[in-house]
Amino acid sequence: MTYVIAQPCVDVKDKACVDECPVDCIYEGKRMLYIHPDECVDCGACEPVCPTEAIFYEDDVPEEQTRYTAINAEFFSELGAPGGAARSDFAGQDHPDITALPEGLNA
């Protein structure tokens, strides 16, 4: 199991979760942040600091946002496992489903 970043993060990207993550598994895309499911250690440090309440334990993702579990995983399907967000730069990329959303969705 892993934590998932969902729709409330789109166009917000507060990054408080990034500062709290002890394993550096939260990566920045162009419009939202993504948790690498293979790097997440399920510590839960990110969830309480998210001001938009966009982070959920995989089993607790709201039904209307369950697609975000796959979106977080699929974001890394071509990128692989970089071994830590600090050593990578994906800020100009997003999952196609996120790119297709209207601009300013949560802004």
C-alpha positions in Angstrom: 0.0 0.0 0.0 1.0 3.6 -0.5 -0.2 7.2 -0.1 -1.9 8.9 -3.1 -2.1 12.6 -4.0 -5.5 13.4 -5.5 -7.4 16.1 -7.3 -7.2 18.9 -4.6 -3.5 19.2 -5.4 -4.0 20.1 -9.1 -2.9 23.7 -9.7 -2.1 24.2 -6.0 1.2 22.3 -5.2 1.7 23.6 -1.7 4.8 21.4 -1.2 4.5 21.1 2.6 4.3 17.4 2.1 7.6 17.4 0.3 9.3 18.9 3.3 7.9 16.3 5.6 8.6 13.2 3.5 11.5 11.3 5.0 12.2 9.3 1.9 11.9 12.0 -0.8 9.2 10.1 -2.8 7.0 13.1 -3.6 7.8 14.4 -7.1 6.7 17.7 -8.6 4.9 17.7 -12.0 3.8 20.7 -13.9 0.3 21.0 -12.3 0.4 18.6 -9.3 2.6 16.5 -7.0 2.9 12.7 -7.3 3.9 10.0 -4.8 6.1 7.3 -6.2 4.3 4.1 -5.1 7.5 2.0 -5.0 9.4 4.6 -3.0 6.7 5.5 -0.4 7.2 3.8 2.9 3.7 4.4 4.2 4.9 6.6 7.1 2.0 9.0 6.7 4.1 12.1 7.5 2.8 13.9 4.4 -1.0 13.5 5.0 -1.5 15.8 8.0 0.5 18.7 6.6 -1.3 18.9 3.3 -3.4 22.1 3.5 -5.7 21.0 0.7 -6.3 17.5 2.1 -5.2 16.0 -1.2 -3.2 13.1 0.3 -4.9 9.8 1.2 -3.9 6.4 2.2 -4.5 4.2 -0.8 -7.5 2.4 0.8 -9.0 5.7 1.8 -9.1 7.6 -1.5 -12.6 9.0 -2.0 -14.6 7.0 -4.5 -14.8 9.9 -6.9 -11.0 10.2 -6.9 -9.9 6.6 -7.1 -8.4 7.2 -10.6 -5.7 9.2 -8.9 -4.2 6.0 -7.4 -3.4 4.9 -11.0 -2.5 8.4 -12.1 0.3 8.5 -9.4 1.6 5.1 -10.4 1.3 5.7 -14.2 3.2 9.0 -13.9 6.3 6.9 -13.2 5.7 4.1 -15.8 8.0 5.8 -18.3 10.1 7.7 -15.8 11.0 4.6 -13.7 12.3 4.9 -10.2 14.7 7.8 -10.0 15.5 7.0 -6.3 14.5 10.3 -4.9 12.7 13.5 -6.0 15.7 15.8 -5.1 17.7 14.1 -7.8 15.2 14.6 -10.6 13.3 17.2 -12.5 9.8 16.4 -13.8 8.3 19.8 -13.2 7.4 20.3 -16.8 5.6 17.0 -17.1 2.2 15.6 -16.0 0.1 12.5 -16.4 -2.1 12.9 -19.5 -5.3 12.9 -17.4 -4.0 15.9 -15.5 -2.9 17.7 -18.6 -6.4 17.3 -19.9 -8.0 19.0 -16.9 -9.1 22.6 -17.3 -6.5 25.1 -16.2 -6.9 26.7 -12.7 -9.0 23.7 -11.5 -8.3 24.4 -7.8 -6.6 27.7 -8.0 
